[in-house]
Amino acid sequence: MGILSYIKQEIRVVRERDPAIKSNMEVLLYPSFKVILHYRVAHKLYRKKHYFLARWVSQRAARKTGIEIHPGAKIGKGLFIDHGSGVIIGETAEIGDNVTLYQGVTLGGTGKEKGKRHPTLGDNVMVSAGAKVLGSFKIGENSKIGAGSVVLKEVPPNCTVVGVPGRVVKMGDQKIPRMDLDQVHLPDPISNDIRELQADNIRLHRRIREMEKRMRCMRSQEIKILDTETKGTDNPDSRGL
């Protein structure tokens, strides 16, 4: 692909996924557009083992955009980084086609692995603002990671993950469209857990009240029996007199 064709493709990707852009000229100012062009150059240098030059190009891009992409990372077509400040993509990260990342996303390692240390993102994955994906596992295609989530293990395709640590809260065969970039209307497992705990608490209180009522009834019956026995003992006729 020629450089002009590649630039046109990147402009189309940015305009397709950011409704704030009004013209192609605006795209040239976008951090996502700048950092991807720098990454492609740095990655070619990295593959040719020009490691210093590759890092020099990538660090210049990081200073200009606030997005740090290691030149060794493997990135497919159509990556879009919205806003982008604070995004970090590690050396052994692999990103499929048409992936969307928001500001503050980290595709990092846990500090324990060797070799493949960073995550692999399948096609059409969306990672929302501030989410951290840490470790050498895969996020399946068409999956969503909710804002602020910390994902530490593999995610199957077509799933929605939220929470700390991240949990799968939605799974289905229905494909999540690439243009579905809704970060808000996601299930909240913490709220669900709180509601379940509240319901359990109410049920327990009801059972305790029922048990207390039964205990009071049993005690009153025991008192009546004791009173009856005591009266029978005090009656002279009951002693055969």
C-alpha positions in Angstrom: 0.0 0.0 0.0 1.4 3.4 -1.0 1.8 6.2 1.6 -1.1 8.3 0.1 -3.4 5.3 0.2 -2.4 4.5 3.7 -3.0 8.1 4.9 -6.4 8.1 3.2 -7.3 4.9 5.0 -6.3 6.4 8.4 -8.3 9.5 7.7 -11.3 7.4 6.9 -10.9 5.4 10.1 -10.7 8.5 12.3 -13.6 10.3 10.6 -15.7 7.1 10.8 -15.4 6.8 14.6 -15.2 10.3 15.8 -18.3 12.4 15.1 -16.5 15.6 16.3 -14.4 15.8 13.2 -15.8 18.2 10.5 -13.1 17.9 7.8 -10.2 15.8 6.6 -7.8 18.6 7.6 -8.8 18.2 11.3 -7.7 14.6 11.2 -4.1 15.7 10.6 -4.2 17.3 14.1 -5.4 14.2 15.9 -3.0 12.3 18.2 -4.3 9.0 17.0 -3.5 9.8 13.4 0.0 11.1 14.2 1.0 8.3 16.5 -0.1 5.6 14.1 2.0 7.1 11.3 5.0 7.2 13.6 4.3 3.6 14.8 4.3 2.2 11.2 7.7 3.8 10.6 9.1 2.7 14.0 7.8 -0.9 13.5 9.5 -1.2 10.2 12.8 -0.1 11.7 12.2 -2.5 14.7 11.7 -5.5 12.3 15.0 -4.6 10.6 16.6 -4.6 14.0 17.3 -0.9 14.0 16.2 -0.8 17.7 17.6 2.6 18.7 16.1 4.4 15.7 12.8 2.6 16.2 12.6 3.7 19.9 13.7 7.2 18.9 10.8 7.6 16.5 8.3 6.1 18.9 9.5 8.3 21.8 9.2 11.4 19.7 5.6 10.4 19.0 5.0 9.7 22.7 6.2 13.2 23.6 4.0 14.8 20.9 0.8 12.8 21.5 0.9 11.3 25.0 0.4 7.9 23.5 3.2 5.4 24.0 3.3 2.5 21.5 6.4 0.2 21.6 7.7 -0.3 18.1 7.7 -4.1 18.6 3.9 -4.2 19.1 1.9 -5.8 16.2 -1.1 -3.7 15.2 -3.6 -4.5 12.4 -5.6 -2.2 10.2 -8.0 0.4 11.5 -6.8 1.1 15.0 -8.4 4.2 16.5 -7.3 5.8 19.7 -9.8 8.4 20.9 -8.2 11.4 22.6 -5.3 9.0 23.5 -3.6 10.7 26.4 -2.0 8.1 28.7 -2.4 5.1 26.4 0.4 2.6 26.7 0.9 -0.4 24.4 3.6 -2.9 25.3 6.3 -4.5 23.2 4.6 -7.9 22.7 1.1 -6.6 22.5 -0.9 -7.8 19.4 -3.9 -5.8 18.1 -6.3 -7.0 15.5 -8.3 -5.0 12.9 -10.7 -2.2 13.7 -9.9 -2.0 17.4 -10.8 1.1 19.4 -9.0 2.3 22.5 -9.9 5.3 24.7 -7.7 7.5 26.8 -5.8 6.0 29.7 -5.8 2.4 28.4 -2.9 0.2 29.2 -2.0 -3.0 27.4 0.7 -4.1 29.7 2.4 -7.0 31.5 2.3 -8.1 35.1 6.1 -8.0 35.5 6.3 -11.7 35.9 6.2 -13.1 32.3 9.1 -13.5 29.9 8.8 -13.6 26.1 5.1 -12.8 25.3 4.2 -10.5 28.2 1.4 -8.4 26.8 -2.2 -9.1 25.7 -3.6 -9.9 22.3 -6.7 -8.1 21.2 -8.9 -9.7 18.5 -10.7 -7.8 15.8 -13.4 -5.2 16.6 -12.5 -5.0 20.3 -13.3 -1.8 22.2 -11.4 -0.9 25.4 -13.0 2.0 27.3 -11.3 4.9 29.1 -8.9 4.0 31.9 -9.1 0.2 31.5 -6.0 -1.9 32.2 -5.4 -5.2 30.4 -2.4 -6.9 32.0 -0.9 -10.2 31.0 -0.2 -12.5 28.0 -3.7 -13.6 27.2 -6.3 -12.9 24.5 -9.4 -10.6 24.4 -11.7 -12.3 22.0 -13.1 -10.6 18.9 -16.1 -8.2 19.2 -15.6 -7.9 23.0 -15.9 -4.7 25.1 -13.9 -3.8 28.2 -15.8 -1.3 30.4 -14.2 2.0 31.6 -11.8 1.6 34.6 -11.8 -2.2 34.4 -8.7 -4.3 35.3 -8.6 -7.4 33.1 -6.2 -10.1 34.3 -7.4 -13.2 32.4 -8.6 -14.3 29.0 -11.9 -13.0 27.6 -14.0 -15.1 25.1 -15.3 -13.5 21.9 -18.5 -11.4 22.0 -18.3 -10.6 25.7 -18.6 -7.5 27.9 -16.2 -7.2 30.8 -16.5 -4.7 33.7 -15.1 -4.3 37.2 -11.9 -4.7 39.2 -10.9 -7.4 38.6 -12.7 -7.6 35.3 -15.6 -10.1 35.1 -17.6 -11.2 32.1 -21.1 -9.8 32.5 -22.4 -10.4 29.1 -21.8 -13.2 26.6 -23.7 -14.1 23.5 -23.5 -15.3 20.0 -24.7 -12.0 18.6 -21.9 -10.1 17.2 -21.1 -6.7 18.7 -20.8 -4.3 15.7 -17.6 -2.4 15.3 -19.5 0.9 15.4 -21.1 0.1 18.7 -18.9 2.4 20.9 -21.3 2.8 23.8 -19.2 3.0 27.0 -22.1 3.9 29.3 -24.8 1.3 29.0 -22.9 -1.7 30.3 -23.9 -4.1 33.1 -22.7 -3.2 36.6 -21.8 -6.4 38.5 -21.0 -4.5 41.7 -24.5 -3.0 41.8 -26.0 -6.4 41.0 -24.0 -8.0 43.9 -25.2 -5.2 46.3 -28.8 -5.7 45.2 -28.5 -9.5 45.7 -26.9 -8.9 49.2 -29.7 -6.6 50.1 -32.3 -9.1 49.0 -30.5 -11.9 51.0 -30.4 -9.6 54.0 -34.1 -8.9 53.8 -34.8 -12.7 53.6 -32.6 -13.4 56.5 -34.3 -10.7 58.6 -37.7 -12.2 57.8 -36.5 -15.7 58.8 -35.1 -14.4 62.0 -38.4 -12.6 62.9 -40.3 -15.8 62.1 -38.0 -17.9 64.3 -38.2 -15.4 67.1 -42.0 -15.5 66.9 -41.9 -19.3 67.0 -39.6 -19.2 70.0 -41.9 -16.9 71.8 -44.9 -19.2 71.1 -42.9 -22.2 72.3 -41.9 -20.4 75.5 -45.4 -19.3 76.2 -46.6 -22.9 75.7 -43.9 -24.2 78.1 -44.9 -21.7 80.7 -48.6 -22.7 80.4 -47.6 -26.4 80.8 -45.4 -25.6 83.8 -48.2 -23.6 85.4 -50.6 -26.4 84.9 -48.2 -29.0 86.4 -47.5 -26.6 89.4 -51.2 -26.1 90.1 -51.8 -29.9 89.9 -49.0 -30.5 92.4 -50.4 -27.9 94.8 -54.0 -29.4 94.7 -54.5 -31.7 97.8 -56.8 -33.9 95.8 -54.0 -34.6 93.3 -51.9 -36.0 96.2 -54.6 -38.4 97.2 -55.5 -36.6 100.4 
